[in-house]
Amino acid sequence: MSDMSTIAHQPIYLKNYRAPHYLIDDINLSVDLFDDFAMVRSSLRVRANKHHETDLILNGEGLELISIHLEGRELTSNEYEVTDQLLIVRHVPANFQLDIVTKIYPKKNTALSGLYYANTSGTYCTQCEAEGFRHITYYLDHPDVLAKFTTTITADKKYPHLLSNGNLTASGELPNNRHFATWEDPFKKPCYLFALVAGDFDLIESQFTTQSNHEVALRIYVEKGLADQATHAMDSLKRAMRWDEGTFGREYDLDIYMIVAIGDFNMGAMENKGLNIFNTKYVLAKPETATDDDYINILSVIGHEYFHNWSGNRVTCRDWFQLSLKEGLTIFRDQSFTEDELSHAVMRIHDVRALRETQFPEDAGPLAHPVRPDAYIEINNFYTATVYNKGAEVLRMLQTILGKTTFRKGMDLYFSRHDGHAVTIEDFVKIMEDVSGLNLAQFRLWYTQAGTPRVEVTDHYDDITETYTLHFTQTCPPTPHQAHKKPMTIPIKMGLLDQSGQAMPLVLHQKMQGLEHTLLLTEEKQEVVFQHVTTKPTPSLLRHFSAPIILHYPYTDEALRFLFQHDLDAFNRWECGQQYSMRQLLQLTQSIEKGNALQMNEGWLAIYADLLMREAKEATVDLFFLSEMLALPSEKYIGEQMQTIAVDNIHAARVFARLEIAKKFADVFYQHYQANHTHTEKYKFDMKLIGQRQFKNSCLAYLMLLPNYAELGMTQFKAALKHNMTDTQVALAGLNQLDSPLREEALRAFYETYRHDALVVDKWLAIQASCYLPNALSQIKALYKHPAFDIKNPNKVYALIGAFGRNPTVFHQKNGEGYLFLADVVRELDQLNPQIAARMVNPLTQWRRYDAARQALMRERLEALLHTSLSSDVFELVSKSLEEK
Ligand SMILES: [Zn+2]
């Protein structure tokens, strides 16, 4: 590593935060789009903030400065200085007008940050969070500088729609087949919320009347010919608007709400004021191209961006260390929304599974950081599962501790006290203290301590005194730069079950607490004594996953099976099943390690028998939930339980177990499949049908492990192709793992049918990248060269390379070829799009978790990367992952 690169990759620290020296009250922006370039005229009203310094320092990168005028006078070259990243204007007054003209090249912008041309959609668009605006013009590009934006766009008429934030105030014709539109946003905002779009779209329109009778025009812009794929997004938007009024009293504030779907987009979606820009993946859906999961994700992401209008836009972040202030809060809001709209149990299971498979490993690895980080080199690297998902869990705990009513009071106060301001996480927590009267000093540790806390629980029942005691011990492992941790506030929602599975009344300090209670842990060691416990209970702990921790209680296998059947908390029923399966799977991996014969545990099979032969036949059964109950823990999550991740043994154990379950229950699976299949062939986004579809497809996935049911998969595939993607995709995923001509036939038919639909081609790539047949890597490499793959399109990279990085046996194959391939891709990608390259390098950074031979191979690739010229995005992740512990 040369000295030069050390200088280029300097960290930024929270402790160095200073309020801006200057503020911008108004910006008049005019963007003239031409074929090869864009001219950007920016007119700023600037005034000194408290600390008066005489140099104004603006951010700007990759800009060609054409001219700069202060109060109408053009500045000479000795009155300002331009560096790679800054424009410094010397000796400015306390209040003045600054006019800057810059030239940029959107079609050369492959990083997709700032203003760029989206090739797939043939559209100009922007992405400014976190620091994209400085690629458009010189500006105070910090979230604590809030200005009123007026934006004029001019372009050729081949781009009929010219959009920006706020309300349209003027538009008209110009010479040379050009036209213009002017937009005014009445709300002050930081520049990361600025957006601009110019393109030719189909438009679907609707209206929404808010609870105070304000009419809002709703518009969704999609690529020509795709309007029929935007109806679910529109419906989702209305559901989100209604839910936020009902749940948080939040109403929309402009006359118009626009969503534009773009095919080349780094993120999922962006909450720009009044003009959300979305990845097509989270807008477009119709039965023949989108699965149940796609429909659910669209509901969730549309909700998420809409909720940002208050949690993020009206009240924004002071600096990027506070990112979780808006993201943790908004994820919490979108999770609550989909739980309310769809299913409390299943959505919670999905969210916890994602947390455990992405955030827990992050928290245990070299890139562990608190929900509010202290330092970063590249802020784009901190859009993490910790900031987002653990941040959401922290708010969920706060709501549990305060109670829903008090928490809502706090939210109301937060929005009214800080409306129009850029604030901190501390401001938020302070409000929750104000409304609850609680001291949250210890709770704040959730924002500053990294690592996943572990809670060990033991118990003691005394039948003489009829008392039942729970002993809790909490610890939190060391993480980079944080060797020692303090005990945290941990809410444990719990209940006790008697031998017949009935909930027992909970009496603490001689006071009746009902049938469910939330214990609050605050000490390293703590005990709780329940009175009047007439019989030895079975504890049900951490219900609905009330804290983002790893909890361990020494359940016997029988107790886990008992709770799996009887617990009143649906999440905990699922959790006990997962724990039971996990034990068995870990034992199987050990048997493989020792070379012993593999055998299925009878109790485990009994669980499946109970689910399939009893519960599935009950009139009130929730089939959506049942399909979750049938799933085994993922290879990823099994690996997380091991000190050294035994990639091959985990895979073999899981394949063995699934096959044994399939063999044992083939007839029952088939009956359930048949019973639910005919109802669900015609697609509708409806909870009952989703449940039936998910359940029948879980059955089919097991059946397809058996050679004589491969044809059944093929039959479903052919029948569903062109009209039901949920059914098509499950069948194709099953066929994809078969060493059979059916595999090639199905993959070919799928591609021929959908080759012109970008999002479906992504599925085709991802499915093949998830294949674990022996020649999978060479097929993935071939797909990398296939015309359907485009390294400049983020969705294609996520589909092929992202799925490959999550395919344990292929990525971690012993000869190291998977590592070599990924490193080569990252190096190529980093030249084009550093943000996406940084996301792809992640699987390599986990190298310490593997055996010595794999460690050496992965480390070699990381070190080789470090010796090339890297973006600060990739440099930060690679260098941190190599740091000595
Ligand atoms: Zn967000």
Boltz pocket constraint, residues with backbone or C-beta under 6 A from the ligand:
constraints:
  - pocket:
      binder: B
      contacts: [[A, 269], [A, 304], [A, 308], [A, 326], [A, 327], [A, 330]]
      max_distance: 6.0
